[in-house]
């Protein structure tokens, strides 16, 4: 006697459970897209939706809407850079000056400030004030021509021209000055210590003992840091 399969007519709940069980089988799970694919698909769907909305709102072809969607952020970024960059450059220019705008201290006064800072353990400020003392001293001795707004590198070029034997020490001190003045966010990694300040002290004394190379005002001639 042959057995025949009896047709089954499941109710809604049973049919739903059968579908869940079927989709849980490995061949279906292996076919599911990964998380990365799902993420990319979501981005693609959002972009397509955005294009559709933009095309509908502007009554333009989707290809034109795509161009608009790409160009608008680029234009916004360009405008921000155009507006912000001049302010940043002005700020950098102000920071680049060796002396504060209202500062008219003599070399002796800058040296006194350096000594007080060093006594308090602030060797960064001490080196900054000592470098200013060297520059002011050179101006007072008419070794270099006083000129507001000079950067440490610019004035070091002049000092090297006047005192070529101290070129290495001058550039080392100028780099220390720049580190303190222009890299406050890196102060923990670029700390100025007692040894560096002592080297700057020896340089200051050496410059006082030396006679300028040309017995006159040093002229600007670029001699980059070595």
C-alpha atoms as an extended CHARMM CRD file, in Angstrom:
* protein
*
       226  EXT
         1         1  UNK       CA              0.0000000000        0.0000000000        0.0000000000  PROA      1               0.0000000000
         2         2  UNK       CA              1.4710000000        3.3440000000       -0.9960000000  PROA      2               0.0000000000
         3         3  UNK       CA              1.5340000000        6.3240000000        1.3560000000  PROA      3               0.0000000000
         4         4  UNK       CA              0.6540000000        9.6920000000       -0.0550000000  PROA      4               0.0000000000
         5         5  UNK       CA              1.7650000000       13.0270000000        1.4900000000  PROA      5               0.0000000000
         6         6  UNK       CA             -1.2150000000       14.8320000000        2.8230000000  PROA      6               0.0000000000
         7         7  UNK       CA             -1.2800000000       18.4980000000        1.7910000000  PROA      7               0.0000000000
         8         8  UNK       CA             -0.8240000000       20.7910000000        4.7650000000  PROA      8               0.0000000000
         9         9  UNK       CA             -2.6570000000       24.0840000000        5.0340000000  PROA      9               0.0000000000
        10        10  UNK       CA             -0.8900000000       26.0260000000        7.8570000000  PROA      10              0.0000000000
        11        11  UNK       CA             -2.4340000000       28.9680000000        9.5940000000  PROA      11              0.0000000000
        12        12  UNK       CA             -0.7550000000       32.4040000000        9.5130000000  PROA      12              0.0000000000
        13        13  UNK       CA              1.3470000000       31.9210000000       12.6770000000  PROA      13              0.0000000000
        14        14  UNK       CA              2.6090000000       28.5410000000       11.5930000000  PROA      14              0.0000000000
        15        15  UNK       CA              3.4810000000       29.8340000000        8.0990000000  PROA      15              0.0000000000
        16        16  UNK       CA              5.4090000000       32.7240000000        9.6520000000  PROA      16              0.0000000000
        17        17  UNK       CA              7.3770000000       30.3510000000       11.8670000000  PROA      17              0.0000000000
        18        18  UNK       CA              8.1620000000       28.0900000000        8.9070000000  PROA      18              0.0000000000
        19        19  UNK       CA              9.4930000000       31.1190000000        6.9900000000  PROA      19              0.0000000000
        20        20  UNK       CA             11.6700000000       32.1300000000        9.9480000000  PROA      20              0.0000000000
        21        21  UNK       CA             13.0220000000       28.6040000000       10.2780000000  PROA      21              0.0000000000
        22        22  UNK       CA             13.7410000000       28.4270000000        6.5680000000  PROA      22              0.0000000000
        23        23  UNK       CA             15.6090000000       31.7560000000        6.5000000000  PROA      23              0.0000000000
        24        24  UNK       CA             17.6380000000       30.6850000000        9.5180000000  PROA      24              0.0000000000
        25        25  UNK       CA             19.2450000000       27.9140000000        7.5000000000  PROA      25              0.0000000000
        26        26  UNK       CA             22.9490000000       28.3460000000        6.7910000000  PROA      26              0.0000000000
        27        27  UNK       CA             22.6670000000       28.8860000000        3.0550000000  PROA      27              0.0000000000
        28        28  UNK       CA             20.4730000000       31.9150000000        3.6470000000  PROA      28              0.0000000000
        29        29  UNK       CA             22.6840000000       33.3140000000        6.4170000000  PROA      29              0.0000000000
        30        30  UNK       CA             25.8060000000       32.9680000000        4.2660000000  PROA      30              0.0000000000
        31        31  UNK       CA             24.0930000000       34.9370000000        1.5230000000  PROA      31              0.0000000000
        32        32  UNK       CA             23.3740000000       37.9180000000        3.8090000000  PROA      32              0.0000000000
        33        33  UNK       CA             25.5630000000       40.9920000000        3.1680000000  PROA      33              0.0000000000
        34        34  UNK       CA             28.1600000000       41.8520000000        5.8030000000  PROA      34              0.0000000000
        35        35  UNK       CA             28.0750000000       44.8650000000        8.0900000000  PROA      35              0.0000000000
        36        36  UNK       CA             30.3480000000       46.8220000000        5.7590000000  PROA      36              0.0000000000
        37        37  UNK       CA             28.1500000000       46.0970000000        2.7650000000  PROA      37              0.0000000000
        38        38  UNK       CA             25.0520000000       47.0780000000        4.7150000000  PROA      38              0.0000000000
        39        39  UNK       CA             26.7010000000       50.3570000000        5.7630000000  PROA      39              0.0000000000
        40        40  UNK       CA             27.7160000000       51.1850000000        2.1820000000  PROA      40              0.0000000000
        41        41  UNK       CA             24.2420000000       50.2880000000        0.9760000000  PROA      41              0.0000000000
        42        42  UNK       CA             22.7110000000       52.5920000000        3.5840000000  PROA      42              0.0000000000
        43        43  UNK       CA             24.9430000000       55.4520000000        2.4060000000  PROA      43              0.0000000000
        44        44  UNK       CA             24.0440000000       54.7450000000       -1.2000000000  PROA      44              0.0000000000
        45        45  UNK       CA             20.3350000000       54.6770000000       -0.3580000000  PROA      45              0.0000000000
        46        46  UNK       CA             20.6150000000       57.9750000000        1.5410000000  PROA      46              0.0000000000
        47        47  UNK       CA             22.5140000000       59.5970000000       -1.3360000000  PROA      47              0.0000000000
        48        48  UNK       CA             19.9190000000       58.4040000000       -3.8340000000  PROA      48              0.0000000000
        49        49  UNK       CA             17.1250000000       59.6920000000       -1.5890000000  PROA      49              0.0000000000
        50        50  UNK       CA             18.8780000000       63.0440000000       -1.2760000000  PROA      50              0.0000000000
        51        51  UNK       CA             19.2860000000       63.2670000000       -5.0460000000  PROA      51              0.0000000000
        52        52  UNK       CA             15.6190000000       62.4690000000       -5.5220000000  PROA      52              0.0000000000
        53        53  UNK       CA             14.5700000000       65.1620000000       -3.0610000000  PROA      53              0.0000000000
        54        54  UNK       CA             16.9380000000       67.7120000000       -4.6060000000  PROA      54              0.0000000000
        55        55  UNK       CA             15.8260000000       66.9180000000       -8.1530000000  PROA      55              0.0000000000
        56        56  UNK       CA             12.2040000000       67.2060000000       -7.1220000000  PROA      56              0.0000000000
        57        57  UNK       CA             12.7020000000       70.4740000000       -5.2390000000  PROA      57              0.0000000000
        58        58  UNK       CA             14.7140000000       72.1630000000       -8.0030000000  PROA      58              0.0000000000
        59        59  UNK       CA             12.9300000000       70.4730000000      -10.8940000000  PROA      59              0.0000000000
        60        60  UNK       CA             16.2250000000       69.4510000000      -12.5040000000  PROA      60              0.0000000000
        61        61  UNK       CA             17.6760000000       66.2780000000      -13.9670000000  PROA      61              0.0000000000
        62        62  UNK       CA             19.2690000000       63.8870000000      -11.3870000000  PROA      62              0.0000000000
        63        63  UNK       CA             22.6530000000       64.2700000000      -13.1020000000  PROA      63              0.0000000000
        64        64  UNK       CA             22.5190000000       68.0350000000      -12.5490000000  PROA      64              0.0000000000
        65        65  UNK       CA             21.4080000000       67.4660000000       -8.9670000000  PROA      65              0.0000000000
        66        66  UNK       CA             24.4920000000       65.2750000000       -8.4540000000  PROA      66              0.0000000000
        67        67  UNK       CA             26.7830000000       68.0720000000       -9.6240000000  PROA      67              0.0000000000
        68        68  UNK       CA             25.0380000000       70.5430000000       -7.3110000000  PROA      68              0.0000000000
        69        69  UNK       CA             25.3120000000       68.1340000000       -4.3920000000  PROA      69              0.0000000000
        70        70  UNK       CA             29.0740000000       67.8560000000       -4.9230000000  PROA      70              0.0000000000
        71        71  UNK       CA             29.7800000000       71.5240000000       -5.6360000000  PROA      71              0.0000000000
        72        72  UNK       CA             27.8460000000       73.0760000000       -2.7510000000  PROA      72              0.0000000000
        73        73  UNK       CA             30.0040000000       71.5790000000        0.0700000000  PROA      73              0.0000000000
        74        74  UNK       CA             33.1650000000       72.4340000000       -1.8860000000  PROA      74              0.0000000000
        75        75  UNK       CA             32.0320000000       76.0490000000       -2.2480000000  PROA      75              0.0000000000
        76        76  UNK       CA             31.1160000000       76.2780000000        1.4380000000  PROA      76              0.0000000000
        77        77  UNK       CA             34.5480000000       74.9560000000        2.4770000000  PROA      77              0.0000000000
        78        78  UNK       CA             36.2330000000       77.3700000000        0.0700000000  PROA      78              0.0000000000
        79        79  UNK       CA             34.3280000000       80.3390000000        1.5170000000  PROA      79              0.0000000000
        80        80  UNK       CA             35.2520000000       79.3120000000        5.0740000000  PROA      80              0.0000000000
        81        81  UNK       CA             38.9390000000       79.0630000000        4.1450000000  PROA      81              0.0000000000
        82        82  UNK       CA             38.7720000000       82.4190000000        2.3400000000  PROA      82              0.0000000000
        83        83  UNK       CA             37.2780000000       84.1230000000        5.3970000000  PROA      83              0.0000000000
        84        84  UNK       CA             39.3130000000       82.4210000000        8.1280000000  PROA      84              0.0000000000
        85        85  UNK       CA             42.7900000000       82.1690000000        6.5510000000  PROA      85              0.0000000000
        86        86  UNK       CA             43.5760000000       85.9320000000        6.5480000000  PROA      86              0.0000000000
        87        87  UNK       CA             42.7710000000       86.1030000000       10.2560000000  PROA      87              0.0000000000
        88        88  UNK       CA             45.0580000000       83.1570000000       10.9580000000  PROA      88              0.0000000000
        89        89  UNK       CA             47.8420000000       84.7640000000        8.9500000000  PROA      89              0.0000000000
        90        90  UNK       CA             47.4280000000       88.0410000000       10.8240000000  PROA      90              0.0000000000
        91        91  UNK       CA             47.5420000000       86.1610000000       14.1170000000  PROA      91              0.0000000000
        92        92  UNK       CA             50.6870000000       84.3270000000       13.0700000000  PROA      92              0.0000000000
        93        93  UNK       CA             52.2950000000       87.5830000000       11.9880000000  PROA      93              0.0000000000
        94        94  UNK       CA             51.5780000000       89.1670000000       15.3670000000  PROA      94              0.0000000000
        95        95  UNK       CA             52.9750000000       86.1450000000       17.1910000000  PROA      95              0.0000000000
        96        96  UNK       CA             56.0860000000       86.1340000000       14.9950000000  PROA      96              0.0000000000
        97        97  UNK       CA             57.4200000000       89.4020000000       16.3810000000  PROA      97              0.0000000000
        98        98  UNK       CA             60.3220000000       89.1000000000       18.8340000000  PROA      98              0.0000000000
        99        99  UNK       CA             59.2130000000       91.9980000000       21.0150000000  PROA      99              0.0000000000
       100       100  UNK       CA             55.7280000000       92.7060000000       22.2720000000  PROA      100             0.0000000000
       101       101  UNK       CA             54.1680000000       95.6980000000       20.5470000000  PROA      101             0.0000000000
       102       102  UNK       CA             54.3100000000       97.8040000000       23.7090000000  PROA      102             0.0000000000
       103       103  UNK       CA             57.7530000000       96.5690000000       24.7990000000  PROA      103             0.0000000000
       104       104  UNK       CA             60.5760000000       99.1210000000       24.8710000000  PROA      104             0.0000000000
       105       105  UNK       CA             62.8300000000       97.4580000000       27.4290000000  PROA      105             0.0000000000
       106       106  UNK       CA             66.5720000000       97.7850000000       27.2660000000  PROA      106             0.0000000000
       107       107  UNK       CA             68.9220000000       94.8360000000       26.9390000000  PROA      107             0.0000000000
       108       108  UNK       CA             69.7530000000       95.1160000000       30.6470000000  PROA      108             0.0000000000
       109       109  UNK       CA             66.0640000000       94.9920000000       31.5720000000  PROA      109             0.0000000000
       110       110  UNK       CA             65.4950000000       91.8960000000       29.4150000000  PROA      110             0.0000000000
       111       111  UNK       CA             68.5090000000       90.2400000000       31.0680000000  PROA      111             0.0000000000
       112       112  UNK       CA             67.0900000000       91.0510000000       34.4880000000  PROA      112             0.0000000000
       113       113  UNK       CA             63.7520000000       89.4990000000       33.4770000000  PROA      113             0.0000000000
       114       114  UNK       CA             65.6160000000       86.4100000000       32.2740000000  PROA      114             0.0000000000
       115       115  UNK       CA             67.4680000000       86.0760000000       35.5820000000  PROA      115             0.0000000000
       116       116  UNK       CA             64.2520000000       86.3820000000       37.5790000000  PROA      116             0.0000000000
       117       117  UNK       CA             62.4920000000       83.7810000000       35.4140000000  PROA      117             0.0000000000
       118       118  UNK       CA             65.4260000000       81.3730000000       35.7080000000  PROA      118             0.0000000000
       119       119  UNK       CA             65.5020000000       81.8350000000       39.4830000000  PROA      119             0.0000000000
       120       120  UNK       CA             61.8530000000       80.7850000000       39.5320000000  PROA      120             0.0000000000
       121       121  UNK       CA             62.5400000000       77.7270000000       37.3800000000  PROA      121             0.0000000000
       122       122  UNK       CA             60.7900000000       79.0980000000       34.2810000000  PROA      122             0.0000000000
       123       123  UNK       CA             63.6030000000       78.4580000000       31.8120000000  PROA      123             0.0000000000
       124       124  UNK       CA             61.3030000000       78.8630000000       28.8040000000  PROA      124             0.0000000000
       125       125  UNK       CA             60.5540000000       82.4690000000       29.7480000000  PROA      125             0.0000000000
       126       126  UNK       CA             64.1800000000       82.9670000000       30.7740000000  PROA      126             0.0000000000
       127       127  UNK       CA             65.4550000000       81.8980000000       27.3470000000  PROA      127             0.0000000000
       128       128  UNK       CA             62.8490000000       84.0610000000       25.6240000000  PROA      128             0.0000000000
       129       129  UNK       CA             63.9050000000       87.1400000000       27.5850000000  PROA      129             0.0000000000
       130       130  UNK       CA             67.5920000000       86.3890000000       27.0980000000  PROA      130             0.0000000000
       131       131  UNK       CA             67.1730000000       86.1160000000       23.3260000000  PROA      131             0.0000000000
       132       132  UNK       CA             65.3880000000       89.4650000000       23.3820000000  PROA      132             0.0000000000
       133       133  UNK       CA             68.2920000000       90.8690000000       25.3830000000  PROA      133             0.0000000000
       134       134  UNK       CA             70.7430000000       89.6880000000       22.7070000000  PROA      134             0.0000000000
       135       135  UNK       CA             68.6970000000       91.3370000000       19.9710000000  PROA      135             0.0000000000
       136       136  UNK       CA             68.2340000000       94.5760000000       21.9030000000  PROA      136             0.0000000000
       137       137  UNK       CA             71.9320000000       94.6320000000       22.7880000000  PROA      137             0.0000000000
       138       138  UNK       CA             72.8690000000       94.2960000000       19.1100000000  PROA      138             0.0000000000
       139       139  UNK       CA             70.5570000000       97.2120000000       18.3240000000  PROA      139             0.0000000000
       140       140  UNK       CA             72.0460000000       99.3200000000       21.1130000000  PROA      140             0.0000000000
       141       141  UNK       CA             75.5560000000       98.5730000000       19.8420000000  PROA      141             0.0000000000
       142       142  UNK       CA             74.4450000000       99.5240000000       16.3100000000  PROA      142             0.0000000000
       143       143  UNK       CA             75.3460000000       96.0320000000       15.1270000000  PROA      143             0.0000000000
       144       144  UNK       CA             71.9060000000       95.6630000000       13.5760000000  PROA      144             0.0000000000
       145       145  UNK       CA             69.4120000000       98.3080000000       12.6040000000  PROA      145             0.0000000000
       146       146  UNK       CA             66.3260000000       98.4350000000       14.9030000000  PROA      146             0.0000000000
       147       147  UNK       CA             63.2350000000       97.3490000000       13.0100000000  PROA      147             0.0000000000
       148       148  UNK       CA             59.8600000000       96.4170000000       14.5690000000  PROA      148             0.0000000000
       149       149  UNK       CA             58.1820000000       93.2050000000       13.5000000000  PROA      149             0.0000000000
       150       150  UNK       CA             61.2540000000       91.0700000000       12.8630000000  PROA      150             0.0000000000
       151       151  UNK       CA             60.9950000000       87.3280000000       13.4260000000  PROA      151             0.0000000000
       152       152  UNK       CA             63.5780000000       85.2920000000       15.3060000000  PROA      152             0.0000000000
       153       153  UNK       CA             64.8570000000       83.7810000000       12.0570000000  PROA      153             0.0000000000
       154       154  UNK       CA             65.1850000000       87.1600000000       10.3580000000  PROA      154             0.0000000000
       155       155  UNK       CA             67.1570000000       88.7160000000       13.1830000000  PROA      155             0.0000000000
       156       156  UNK       CA             69.3210000000       85.6040000000       13.5390000000  PROA      156             0.0000000000
       157       157  UNK       CA             70.3800000000       85.9980000000        9.9090000000  PROA      157             0.0000000000
       158       158  UNK       CA             71.6230000000       89.4810000000       10.7880000000  PROA      158             0.0000000000
       159       159  UNK       CA             73.3700000000       88.3450000000       13.9560000000  PROA      159             0.0000000000
       160       160  UNK       CA             75.1000000000       85.4940000000       12.1220000000  PROA      160             0.0000000000
       161       161  UNK       CA             76.3530000000       87.9900000000        9.5430000000  PROA      161             0.0000000000
       162       162  UNK       CA             77.7970000000       90.1070000000       12.3470000000  PROA      162             0.0000000000
       163       163  UNK       CA             79.0760000000       87.2380000000       14.5290000000  PROA      163             0.0000000000
       164       164  UNK       CA             79.7900000000       84.3110000000       12.1720000000  PROA      164             0.0000000000
       165       165  UNK       CA             81.8060000000       82.4050000000       14.7810000000  PROA      165             0.0000000000
       166       166  UNK       CA             78.6210000000       81.9960000000       16.8720000000  PROA      166             0.0000000000
       167       167  UNK       CA             76.3960000000       80.8090000000       14.0200000000  PROA      167             0.0000000000
       168       168  UNK       CA             75.5030000000       77.4070000000       15.5080000000  PROA      168             0.0000000000
       169       169  UNK       CA             74.7520000000       78.8030000000       18.9630000000  PROA      169             0.0000000000
       170       170  UNK       CA             72.6780000000       81.6460000000       17.5270000000  PROA      170             0.0000000000
       171       171  UNK       CA             70.4810000000       79.2970000000       15.5190000000  PROA      171             0.0000000000
       172       172  UNK       CA             70.0730000000       76.9520000000       18.4870000000  PROA      172             0.0000000000
       173       173  UNK       CA             68.8790000000       79.8230000000       20.6730000000  PROA      173             0.0000000000
       174       174  UNK       CA             66.5620000000       81.1240000000       17.9450000000  PROA      174             0.0000000000
       175       175  UNK       CA             64.9990000000       77.6770000000       17.5830000000  PROA      175             0.0000000000
       176       176  UNK       CA             64.4530000000       77.5660000000       21.3440000000  PROA      176             0.0000000000
       177       177  UNK       CA             62.7910000000       80.9850000000       21.1990000000  PROA      177             0.0000000000
       178       178  UNK       CA             60.5000000000       79.8120000000       18.3940000000  PROA      178             0.0000000000
       179       179  UNK       CA             59.5780000000       76.6620000000       20.2880000000  PROA      179             0.0000000000
       180       180  UNK       CA             58.4820000000       78.6680000000       23.3060000000  PROA      180             0.0000000000
       181       181  UNK       CA             56.7110000000       81.4090000000       21.3710000000  PROA      181             0.0000000000
       182       182  UNK       CA             54.9810000000       79.5120000000       18.5710000000  PROA      182             0.0000000000
       183       183  UNK       CA             54.4610000000       75.9640000000       19.8730000000  PROA      183             0.0000000000
       184       184  UNK       CA             52.7540000000       76.2980000000       23.2850000000  PROA      184             0.0000000000
       185       185  UNK       CA             50.6760000000       73.1930000000       22.5400000000  PROA      185             0.0000000000
       186       186  UNK       CA             53.9100000000       71.1890000000       22.3080000000  PROA      186             0.0000000000
       187       187  UNK       CA             55.5200000000       72.6790000000       25.3980000000  PROA      187             0.0000000000
       188       188  UNK       CA             55.4500000000       69.3420000000       27.1930000000  PROA      188             0.0000000000
       189       189  UNK       CA             57.4540000000       67.7040000000       24.3950000000  PROA      189             0.0000000000
       190       190  UNK       CA             59.7000000000       70.7150000000       23.7340000000  PROA      190             0.0000000000
       191       191  UNK       CA             60.5410000000       71.7480000000       27.2730000000  PROA      191             0.0000000000
       192       192  UNK       CA             63.3310000000       74.2740000000       27.7580000000  PROA      192             0.0000000000
       193       193  UNK       CA             65.6770000000       73.1630000000       30.5170000000  PROA      193             0.0000000000
       194       194  UNK       CA             68.4370000000       74.6790000000       32.5920000000  PROA      194             0.0000000000
       195       195  UNK       CA             71.1560000000       73.3590000000       30.2570000000  PROA      195             0.0000000000
       196       196  UNK       CA             69.6750000000       75.1130000000       27.2270000000  PROA      196             0.0000000000
       197       197  UNK       CA             69.3210000000       78.3410000000       29.1850000000  PROA      197             0.0000000000
       198       198  UNK       CA             72.9470000000       78.0970000000       30.3640000000  PROA      198             0.0000000000
       199       199  UNK       CA             74.1130000000       77.7120000000       26.7550000000  PROA      199             0.0000000000
       200       200  UNK       CA             72.1340000000       80.8300000000       25.8530000000  PROA      200             0.0000000000
       201       201  UNK       CA             73.8010000000       82.6580000000       28.7560000000  PROA      201             0.0000000000
       202       202  UNK       CA             77.2370000000       81.7410000000       27.4250000000  PROA      202             0.0000000000
       203       203  UNK       CA             76.2010000000       82.9110000000       23.9620000000  PROA      203             0.0000000000
       204       204  UNK       CA             75.0020000000       86.2410000000       25.3350000000  PROA      204             0.0000000000
       205       205  UNK       CA             78.3440000000       86.8140000000       27.0430000000  PROA      205             0.0000000000
       206       206  UNK       CA             80.2440000000       85.7330000000       23.9250000000  PROA      206             0.0000000000
       207       207  UNK       CA             78.3580000000       88.2610000000       21.8030000000  PROA      207             0.0000000000
       208       208  UNK       CA             79.1630000000       90.9970000000       24.3070000000  PROA      208             0.0000000000
       209       209  UNK       CA             82.8580000000       90.0850000000       24.1400000000  PROA      209             0.0000000000
       210       210  UNK       CA             82.9540000000       89.9070000000       20.3430000000  PROA      210             0.0000000000
       211       211  UNK       CA             83.3360000000       92.7500000000       17.9030000000  PROA      211             0.0000000000
       212       212  UNK       CA             80.9130000000       92.7880000000       14.9800000000  PROA      212             0.0000000000
       213       213  UNK       CA             82.4820000000       91.4920000000       11.7710000000  PROA      213             0.0000000000
       214       214  UNK       CA             81.9820000000       94.6610000000        9.7140000000  PROA      214             0.0000000000
       215       215  UNK       CA             82.0360000000       97.3350000000       12.4630000000  PROA      215             0.0000000000
       216       216  UNK       CA             78.6720000000       98.5280000000       11.2990000000  PROA      216             0.0000000000
       217       217  UNK       CA             75.0690000000       97.6590000000       10.7120000000  PROA      217             0.0000000000
       218       218  UNK       CA             74.6540000000       94.0840000000        9.5270000000  PROA      218             0.0000000000
       219       219  UNK       CA             72.8770000000       93.6990000000        6.2230000000  PROA      219             0.0000000000
       220       220  UNK       CA             70.2380000000       91.0730000000        5.5140000000  PROA      220             0.0000000000
       221       221  UNK       CA             71.8020000000       88.1070000000        3.7680000000  PROA      221             0.0000000000
       222       222  UNK       CA             70.0960000000       84.7450000000        4.1800000000  PROA      222             0.0000000000
       223       223  UNK       CA             72.1530000000       82.1070000000        5.9470000000  PROA      223             0.0000000000
       224       224  UNK       CA             69.7350000000       79.3360000000        6.8330000000  PROA      224             0.0000000000
       225       225  UNK       CA             69.8920000000       77.2650000000       10.0260000000  PROA      225             0.0000000000
       226       226  UNK       CA             72.5610000000       74.5610000000        9.9660000000  PROA      226             0.0000000000
